[in-house]
Amino acid sequence: MVNASDMSDVKFLTIAEVAAMMRVSKMTVYRLVHSGELPAVRVGRSFRVTEDDVNDYLRKSFFNAG
């Protein structure tokens, strides 16, 4: 989680930017956000995801396939 005092260093990404970064569709990112797997902040009618949260999600999602 992000502390209020650290907010100046936080980089927020749009759903489209997260999708491009992860090489998945925007719908996949929306599903992750709505399921709670990927934390997001709602700004008006859109969502923003911190770059750190995306990196944490990807780090936790790695697994060995063999």
Z-matrix of the N, CA and C atoms (Angstrom, degrees):
N
C 1 1.454
C 2 1.531 1 110.13
N 3 1.300 2 115.95 1 156.47
C 4 1.451 3 122.17 2 -176.52
C 5 1.523 4 109.44 3 -101.18
N 6 1.335 5 116.18 4 132.88
C 7 1.465 6 120.81 5 175.48
C 8 1.522 7 109.37 6 -83.06
N 9 1.325 8 116.99 7 149.83
C 10 1.461 9 121.38 8 -179.03
C 11 1.526 10 111.79 9 -60.61
N 12 1.323 11 117.98 10 -32.76
C 13 1.464 12 121.12 11 -179.13
C 14 1.522 13 112.31 12 -71.85
N 15 1.337 14 117.53 13 -18.46
C 16 1.461 15 121.57 14 -178.33
C 17 1.528 16 112.94 15 -97.44
N 18 1.310 17 118.20 16 5.39
C 19 1.465 18 121.38 17 -172.54
C 20 1.525 19 113.73 18 -63.02
N 21 1.330 20 118.91 19 -25.74
C 22 1.462 21 119.87 20 -178.70
C 23 1.525 22 112.03 21 -68.97
N 24 1.328 23 117.54 22 -20.90
C 25 1.460 24 121.34 23 -179.65
C 26 1.530 25 112.88 24 -94.79
N 27 1.320 26 117.68 25 -4.78
C 28 1.457 27 121.54 26 -174.79
C 29 1.527 28 109.93 27 -80.79
N 30 1.330 29 115.89 28 133.27
C 31 1.458 30 120.46 29 175.63
C 32 1.526 31 107.98 30 -106.30
N 33 1.333 32 116.40 31 117.46
C 34 1.454 33 121.76 32 179.36
C 35 1.520 34 109.89 33 -93.44
N 36 1.326 35 115.90 34 138.12
C 37 1.454 36 122.32 35 179.73
C 38 1.520 37 109.81 36 -116.67
N 39 1.330 38 116.10 37 148.19
C 40 1.457 39 120.22 38 174.35
C 41 1.533 40 108.52 39 -78.44
N 42 1.323 41 116.00 40 168.41
C 43 1.460 42 120.86 41 177.38
C 44 1.533 43 109.68 42 -60.29
N 45 1.328 44 117.06 43 -40.55
C 46 1.463 45 120.92 44 179.60
C 47 1.533 46 111.29 45 -63.85
N 48 1.324 47 117.04 46 -39.75
C 49 1.469 48 120.66 47 178.63
C 50 1.524 49 111.21 48 -66.92
N 51 1.342 50 116.41 49 -39.65
C 52 1.469 51 120.34 50 177.57
C 53 1.524 52 109.62 51 -64.38
N 54 1.330 53 116.75 52 -43.76
C 55 1.463 54 121.01 53 179.86
C 56 1.529 55 110.93 54 -60.61
N 57 1.327 56 117.15 55 -42.75
C 58 1.464 57 120.72 56 178.76
C 59 1.522 58 110.97 57 -65.76
N 60 1.324 59 116.15 58 -40.55
C 61 1.466 60 121.53 59 -179.60
C 62 1.528 61 111.10 60 -63.86
N 63 1.335 62 116.11 61 -39.83
C 64 1.464 63 121.48 62 -177.89
C 65 1.531 64 112.52 63 -89.93
N 66 1.339 65 116.42 64 -8.66
C 67 1.473 66 122.66 65 -177.19
C 68 1.530 67 111.84 66 58.61
N 69 1.327 68 114.66 67 47.57
C 70 1.457 69 122.45 68 175.14
C 71 1.527 70 107.65 69 -131.80
N 72 1.331 71 116.74 70 174.28
C 73 1.464 72 119.68 71 179.23
C 74 1.537 73 110.06 72 -78.50
N 75 1.333 74 114.84 73 161.12
C 76 1.465 75 119.24 74 176.33
C 77 1.520 76 110.40 75 -62.22
N 78 1.336 77 117.52 76 -34.63
C 79 1.462 78 120.84 77 -179.88
C 80 1.527 79 110.72 78 -62.36
N 81 1.314 80 117.56 79 -37.34
C 82 1.469 81 121.36 80 177.30
C 83 1.519 82 110.19 81 -62.54
N 84 1.324 83 117.21 82 -41.96
C 85 1.469 84 120.76 83 179.15
C 86 1.529 85 109.64 84 -66.00
N 87 1.334 86 117.21 85 -42.69
C 88 1.468 87 119.91 86 177.34
C 89 1.526 88 110.88 87 -59.28
N 90 1.333 89 117.22 88 -40.65
C 91 1.474 90 120.29 89 178.39
C 92 1.529 91 110.70 90 -62.62
N 93 1.327 92 116.85 91 -42.23
C 94 1.468 93 120.75 92 178.98
C 95 1.533 94 110.67 93 -62.90
N 96 1.323 95 116.33 94 -40.92
C 97 1.468 96 120.88 95 179.66
C 98 1.526 97 110.33 96 -66.44
N 99 1.328 98 116.83 97 -48.46
C 100 1.468 99 120.39 98 -176.77
C 101 1.522 100 112.46 99 -67.96
N 102 1.331 101 117.42 100 -28.68
C 103 1.473 102 120.09 101 178.97
C 104 1.527 103 111.52 102 -80.72
N 105 1.339 104 116.55 103 -12.85
C 106 1.460 105 120.07 104 -179.30
C 107 1.522 106 113.98 105 90.36
N 108 1.333 107 117.32 106 -0.15
C 109 1.464 108 120.08 107 179.64
C 110 1.528 109 112.13 108 -70.65
N 111 1.341 110 115.81 109 -29.28
C 112 1.459 111 121.44 110 179.95
C 113 1.523 112 108.20 111 -123.36
N 114 1.341 113 117.52 112 110.50
C 115 1.474 114 120.28 113 -179.27
C 116 1.529 115 111.59 114 -62.49
N 117 1.308 116 116.61 115 142.06
C 118 1.465 117 121.50 116 179.58
C 119 1.519 118 109.98 117 -146.96
N 120 1.323 119 114.96 118 158.46
C 121 1.461 120 122.52 119 176.17
C 122 1.514 121 107.06 120 -111.43
N 123 1.312 122 116.44 121 132.77
C 124 1.460 123 119.76 122 177.67
C 125 1.520 124 108.62 123 -89.58
N 126 1.344 125 115.31 124 126.31
C 127 1.462 126 121.97 125 177.44
C 128 1.521 127 106.61 126 -121.67
N 129 1.315 128 115.43 127 103.60
C 130 1.464 129 118.76 128 -174.18
C 131 1.513 130 109.27 129 65.05
N 132 1.331 131 116.34 130 -122.21
C 133 1.464 132 120.89 131 179.59
C 134 1.527 133 112.52 132 -98.78
N 135 1.329 134 117.57 133 1.05
C 136 1.464 135 120.13 134 -178.16
C 137 1.525 136 111.31 135 -115.27
N 138 1.310 137 115.18 136 168.75
C 139 1.456 138 121.78 137 -179.86
C 140 1.515 139 110.07 138 -113.51
N 141 1.336 140 115.48 139 150.86
C 142 1.456 141 121.87 140 172.12
C 143 1.520 142 107.11 141 -129.85
N 144 1.326 143 115.48 142 140.49
C 145 1.456 144 122.67 143 -178.36
C 146 1.519 145 107.19 144 -123.15
N 147 1.327 146 117.00 145 135.74
C 148 1.464 147 118.09 146 178.57
C 149 1.519 148 109.50 147 -74.85
N 150 1.319 149 114.86 148 147.37
C 151 1.466 150 121.14 149 179.13
C 152 1.529 151 110.28 150 -60.64
N 153 1.324 152 116.85 151 -36.73
C 154 1.472 153 121.05 152 178.64
C 155 1.524 154 111.48 153 -63.05
N 156 1.347 155 117.06 154 -39.75
C 157 1.462 156 120.29 155 179.07
C 158 1.528 157 111.46 156 -66.22
N 159 1.340 158 116.69 157 -36.98
C 160 1.467 159 120.33 158 176.76
C 161 1.529 160 109.56 159 -64.31
N 162 1.330 161 116.04 160 -46.61
C 163 1.468 162 119.89 161 179.80
C 164 1.523 163 111.69 162 -62.60
N 165 1.326 164 117.46 163 -40.76
C 166 1.472 165 121.23 164 177.53
C 167 1.524 166 110.71 165 -62.74
N 168 1.337 167 116.64 166 -44.13
C 169 1.456 168 120.42 167 179.72
C 170 1.535 169 110.52 168 -60.38
N 171 1.327 170 116.18 169 -45.59
C 172 1.465 171 119.78 170 -179.23
C 173 1.528 172 111.18 171 -64.78
N 174 1.321 173 116.33 172 -40.49
C 175 1.472 174 120.72 173 179.78
C 176 1.529 175 110.67 174 -61.50
N 177 1.321 176 116.63 175 -42.45
C 178 1.463 177 121.66 176 -178.72
C 179 1.523 178 112.00 177 -73.74
N 180 1.325 179 117.77 178 -20.37
C 181 1.451 180 121.53 179 -174.76
C 182 1.522 181 113.84 180 -87.67
N 183 1.322 182 117.77 181 -10.78
C 184 1.462 183 120.35 182 -179.39
C 185 1.521 184 110.78 183 -67.93
N 186 1.320 185 116.15 184 142.69
C 187 1.452 186 120.78 185 174.31
C 188 1.526 187 108.78 186 -147.95
N 189 1.314 188 115.93 187 156.72
C 190 1.457 189 120.76 188 178.14
C 191 1.519 190 109.34 189 -86.22
N 192 1.310 191 116.16 190 128.88
C 193 1.467 192 121.02 191 -178.75
C 194 1.529 193 110.39 192 -106.43
N 195 1.293 194 115.97 193 52.76
C 196 1.443 195 116.34 194 175.60
C 197 1.439 196 110.77 195 137.59
